[in-house]
Amino acid sequence: MPEGWEEIRALLALSRVKGLGHERLRRLLAHFGTGQAVLKASDWGCAIGKGGPWRRPGPAEFDWAEVQWKRLSAEGGRCLVPGDASYPELLGQISSPPPILFALGPDDLVGPTVAIVGPRKASGYGLQIAGELARGLVQRGVCIVSGMAYGVDAAAHEAALAAGGRTIAVLGCGPDVPYPRAHTGLYRQIRERGAIVSEFAWGSQPNRQTFPQRNRIISGLSLGVIVIEAPQKSGSLITVTHAVDQNREVFAVPGDVRSGASAGCHRLIKDGAKLVEEVEDVLEELAGWAPPASKAMPLPELPPEDARIYGLLSREPRHIDELAQDSTLPPQALLGSLLRLELDGLVDQLAGKRFLRRAG
């Protein structure tokens, strides 16, 4: 068994006690200091009230703890507890850190880290901005944290991975449960190259309560939270509430003022959140953590036609008809050039046959 196994075993067994729950366990740990001390204490009432008597862990709970550990370790996972050197420092500073954090993947969970959150049904604009910000941040050495949900979460994870950066997915289910199922491929990529983390036991299925609960971990792992396309009533704003309570930076991306899709973001900006238009807006607030700007990567040597098209593009989208007129290239040659630039990671295509230079 690993160093610290007795403490891990104690916490796992305590987490299995019916009716105790994460919050009471947290209060027990705050009062007694360690899981082993909780087991030795004769009276829990001084920490969690007189609602008991609370049943102590028995053989079944300790057997379950060993099974959990064997399953996790067989998959190369880790079980992190507060006080361990490997427990994320930022997460340990919040008022309700997870008593147990399961982790799969090679990432060491060390900062700097920034969360990107937003709706599952994001627009093309929201997905594009999530990808641009994630890509730009990882290129500056920042790790992206999100929840692996549809929409903005997935766009942020995918862009971070595509740029060769770090990303952490915080799940509302067991660390071995890819959720949603459609993101099994993304789950595998993050597990292979980043980290999957959860406070829920191996095999735990998600429910309505687990997602809001995990949001405090998303913000707790991060120096700041970027919100994209949040309406007035949005799950993303739950993460913002946790971020404010945890004294984290809050960033918001503005959207169309005629649409309610970003009304929550606009309210956050009015309330003092930092307005974000580009990566530098985030890095300014993280000056003590983020590395200095790296020198721009030189462009690869391009064929003359591709170089000409690239020179006609900027960060402002241009319609293909404009490019055809300015470049004087035949339609097929223009499309071929744009496709090559996109495959080289130099150009992004938007809806409506519009193109722009890729950020970063």
C-alpha positions in Angstrom: 0.0 0.0 0.0 1.2 3.6 -0.7 2.6 6.0 1.9 -0.3 7.6 3.7 -2.6 4.6 3.0 -4.0 4.5 6.5 -5.3 8.1 6.1 -6.7 7.3 2.7 -8.3 4.2 4.0 -9.9 6.1 6.9 -11.3 8.8 4.7 -12.6 6.4 2.1 -14.4 4.3 4.8 -15.8 7.5 6.4 -17.1 8.7 3.1 -19.1 5.4 2.8 -21.0 5.9 6.1 -24.6 6.3 5.2 -26.0 9.7 6.1 -22.7 11.3 6.9 -22.1 13.0 3.6 -19.4 15.3 2.3 -20.3 18.3 4.4 -20.4 16.5 7.8 -17.2 14.7 6.9 -15.6 18.1 6.1 -16.7 19.5 9.5 -15.3 16.4 11.3 -12.0 16.9 9.5 -11.9 20.6 10.3 -12.5 19.7 14.0 -10.3 16.6 14.5 -7.6 17.2 11.8 -7.4 13.8 10.1 -9.5 10.9 9.1 -7.6 8.7 11.5 -8.3 11.1 14.4 -12.0 11.1 13.5 -12.1 7.4 13.8 -10.5 7.5 17.2 -12.7 10.3 18.5 -15.4 9.1 21.0 -17.8 12.0 20.4 -18.6 13.4 16.9 -21.4 15.6 18.2 -19.0 18.5 19.1 -18.2 18.8 15.4 -21.5 17.9 13.6 -24.2 18.3 16.2 -26.3 15.9 18.0 -28.2 14.5 15.0 -26.7 11.0 15.5 -25.8 8.6 16.9 -23.6 8.2 13.9 -22.7 4.7 12.9 -18.9 4.2 12.7 -17.3 2.5 9.7 -17.3 -1.2 10.0 -15.7 -4.1 8.0 -17.9 -3.5 5.0 -16.8 0.2 4.7 -13.1 -0.7 5.1 -13.4 -3.6 2.6 -15.1 -1.1 0.2 -12.2 1.3 0.7 -9.7 -1.3 -0.3 -11.7 -2.2 -3.4 -11.8 1.5 -4.4 -8.1 1.8 -4.0 -7.3 -1.3 -6.0 -9.5 -0.2 -8.9 -8.0 3.2 -8.9 -4.4 2.1 -8.7 -4.9 -0.6 -11.3 -5.8 2.3 -13.7 -2.7 4.3 -12.7 -4.9 6.7 -10.6 -4.2 8.6 -7.5 -6.2 9.3 -4.3 -5.3 12.8 -3.0 -6.2 14.0 0.5 -5.8 17.5 2.1 -2.4 17.9 3.7 -0.6 15.8 1.1 2.1 17.5 -0.9 0.3 16.4 -4.1 -3.1 17.8 -3.1 -3.7 21.0 -5.3 -2.6 24.0 -3.2 -5.4 26.3 -4.5 -8.1 23.7 -3.9 -6.9 23.2 -0.4 -7.4 26.9 0.4 -11.2 26.9 -0.2 -13.7 26.6 2.6 -14.9 23.2 1.5 -12.1 21.2 -0.1 -13.0 17.7 -1.1 -11.9 15.3 1.7 -10.9 12.9 -1.1 -9.9 13.7 -4.7 -9.6 11.0 -7.2 -7.3 11.8 -10.2 -6.5 9.9 -13.4 -3.9 11.1 -15.9 -0.3 12.4 -15.9 -1.0 16.0 -15.0 0.3 17.1 -11.6 -2.5 19.6 -11.0 0.0 22.4 -10.4 -0.9 25.9 -11.6 -1.3 28.3 -13.2 -4.8 27.3 -14.0 -7.8 29.1 -15.4 -11.4 27.7 -15.8 -13.5 28.3 -18.9 -17.2 27.7 -18.5 -20.3 28.3 -20.5 -23.6 26.7 -21.8 -24.0 23.3 -23.3 -25.9 24.8 -26.3 -23.4 27.5 -27.2 -23.5 29.4 -30.5 -20.8 29.2 -33.1 -19.5 32.5 -31.6 -19.3 31.1 -28.1 -17.5 27.9 -29.3 -15.0 30.0 -31.3 -14.2 32.3 -28.4 -13.8 29.4 -26.0 -11.4 27.7 -28.4 -9.4 30.9 -29.1 -9.0 31.7 -25.4 -8.1 28.2 -24.4 -5.5 27.9 -27.2 -4.0 31.3 -26.4 -3.8 30.6 -22.7 -2.1 27.1 -23.0 0.4 28.7 -25.4 1.4 30.9 -22.5 1.7 28.0 -20.1 -1.7 28.2 -18.5 -3.7 25.0 -17.8 -7.4 25.0 -18.8 -9.9 23.6 -16.3 -13.5 22.8 -17.3 -16.3 20.2 -16.8 -16.2 18.2 -20.1 -19.9 19.0 -20.8 -21.2 19.7 -24.2 -20.7 23.2 -25.7 -18.1 25.6 -24.2 -16.5 23.0 -21.9 -15.7 20.6 -24.7 -14.5 23.4 -27.0 -12.1 24.6 -24.3 -10.7 21.1 -23.6 -10.3 20.3 -27.3 -8.5 23.5 -28.2 -6.1 23.1 -25.3 -5.3 19.6 -26.4 -5.0 20.6 -30.0 -2.5 23.3 -29.0 -0.4 20.7 -27.1 -1.4 22.3 -23.8 -2.6 21.1 -20.4 -6.2 20.6 -19.5 -8.1 19.2 -16.4 -11.7 17.9 -16.5 -13.7 17.9 -13.3 -16.4 15.3 -13.4 -19.8 15.2 -11.6 -19.5 11.3 -11.5 -16.8 8.8 -10.8 -13.4 9.3 -12.4 -13.9 6.2 -14.5 -17.3 7.3 -15.9 -17.0 9.3 -19.2 -19.9 11.7 -19.1 -21.6 12.5 -21.4 -21.1 9.2 -23.2 -20.6 11.1 -26.5 -17.4 12.6 -25.1 -15.7 9.2 -24.4 -13.1 10.0 -27.0 -12.4 13.4 -25.4 -12.3 11.7 -22.0 -9.6 9.3 -23.2 -7.5 12.2 -24.6 -7.7 14.2 -21.4 -6.9 11.1 -19.3 -3.9 10.3 -21.5 -2.5 13.8 -21.7 -4.0 15.9 -18.9 -6.1 14.9 -15.8 -9.5 13.6 -14.9 -10.5 14.6 -11.4 -13.5 13.9 -9.2 -14.6 13.7 -5.6 -17.0 10.9 -6.4 -16.2 7.3 -5.9 -15.2 4.8 -8.6 -18.3 3.8 -10.6 -20.5 6.7 -9.3 -23.1 7.8 -11.8 -24.0 11.5 -12.2 -27.2 13.1 -11.0 -28.7 16.6 -10.7 -26.9 17.3 -7.4 -23.4 16.2 -8.4 -22.9 18.8 -11.2 -23.5 21.9 -9.0 -21.4 20.3 -6.3 -18.4 19.8 -8.6 -18.6 23.4 -9.8 -16.8 24.6 -6.6 -13.9 22.3 -7.6 -13.7 23.8 -11.0 -13.3 27.3 -9.5 -11.3 26.0 -6.6 -8.6 24.6 -8.8 -8.3 27.8 -10.8 -6.9 31.3 -10.3 -9.8 32.7 -12.2 -13.0 31.7 -14.1 -13.9 32.9 -17.6 -17.6 32.9 -18.4 -18.8 32.7 -22.0 -22.3 33.1 -23.2 -24.1 32.8 -19.9 -27.8 33.8 -19.9 -29.4 35.3 -16.7 -30.2 31.8 -15.4 -27.2 29.6 -16.1 -25.3 26.8 -14.3 -22.1 28.7 -15.2 -23.2 31.4 -12.7 -23.1 28.8 -9.9 -19.4 28.4 -10.7 -19.1 32.2 -10.5 -20.7 32.3 -7.1 -18.1 29.8 -5.9 -15.3 31.8 -7.5 -16.4 35.0 -5.7 -16.6 33.1 -2.4 -13.1 31.6 -3.0 -11.7 35.0 -3.9 -10.9 34.0 -7.4 -10.8 36.4 -10.4 -14.0 36.5 -12.5 -13.8 37.2 -16.3 -16.7 37.6 -18.7 -16.9 37.6 -22.5 -19.5 40.1 -23.9 -21.9 39.0 -26.5 -24.8 40.4 -28.6 -26.7 42.9 -26.5 -29.8 42.2 -28.5 -29.7 38.5 -27.4 -30.4 37.1 -24.0 -27.7 34.5 -24.5 -25.0 36.6 -22.9 -27.2 38.5 -20.4 -25.5 36.8 -17.5 -22.1 37.8 -18.8 -23.2 41.4 -19.2 -24.5 41.5 -15.7 -21.2 40.2 -14.4 -19.3 42.9 -16.2 -21.6 45.5 -14.7 -21.0 44.0 -11.3 -17.2 44.3 -11.7 -16.1 41.2 -13.6 -13.2 41.8 -16.0 -14.3 42.2 -19.6 -12.4 39.8 -21.9 -11.9 40.3 -25.6 -8.5 38.5 -25.9 -6.0 36.4 -23.9 -4.1 39.5 -22.8 -7.1 40.7 -20.8 -6.8 37.5 -18.7 -3.1 37.5 -18.4 -3.0 41.1 -17.1 -4.9 39.9 -14.0 -2.6 36.9 -13.5 0.6 38.8 -13.9 2.1 37.2 -10.9 1.5 33.7 -12.2 1.5 33.7 -16.0 4.9 33.6 -17.8 6.0 36.5 -20.0 4.8 36.6 -23.6 6.7 34.2 -25.8 8.1 35.3 -29.1 5.7 34.8 -32.0 6.3 31.5 -33.8 7.6 32.1 -37.3 5.3 31.3 -40.1 6.0 28.1 -41.9 7.2 28.5 -45.5 4.1 28.8 -47.6 3.4 28.4 -51.3 3.1 31.8 -53.0 -0.7 31.5 -53.4 -1.2 30.5 -49.7 1.1 33.4 -48.5 -0.9 35.8 -50.6 -4.3 34.6 -49.1 -2.8 34.7 -45.6 -1.7 38.3 -46.2 -5.3 39.3 -47.1 -6.6 37.9 -43.8 -6.6 39.4 -40.3 -8.5 38.9 -37.0 -11.6 40.4 -38.7 -13.6 37.8 -40.6 -13.7 38.2 -44.4 -16.2 36.5 -46.7 -14.9 34.2 -49.4 -16.3 36.5 -52.1 -14.2 39.4 -50.9 -11.1 37.2 -50.9 -11.9 36.0 -54.4 -12.1 39.6 -55.6 -8.9 40.8 -53.9 -6.8 37.7 -54.7 -8.0 37.3 -58.3 -7.5 33.5 -57.8 -9.9 31.0 -59.5 -12.5 29.7 -57.0 -11.0 26.2 -56.8 -7.5 27.5 -56.2 -8.8 29.9 -53.5 -10.7 27.1 -51.7 -7.6 24.8 -51.9 -5.4 27.6 -50.4 -7.8 28.3 -47.6 -8.1 24.5 -46.8 -4.3 24.2 -46.6 -4.0 27.2 -44.3 -6.7 25.8 -42.1 -5.0 22.4 -41.9 -1.7 24.3 -41.0 -3.5 25.8 -38.1 -3.2 29.4 -39.5 -6.8 30.1 -40.4 -10.3 29.4 -39.0 -13.5 29.1 -41.0 -16.7 30.6 -39.5 -20.3 30.1 -40.5 -21.3 31.7 -43.8 -18.0 31.1 -45.6 -16.1 33.6 -43.6 -12.4 33.2 -42.7 -10.0 34.9 -40.3 -6.5 34.4 -39.0 -6.3 32.1 -36.0 -5.5 33.7 -32.7 -2.1 33.1 -31.0 
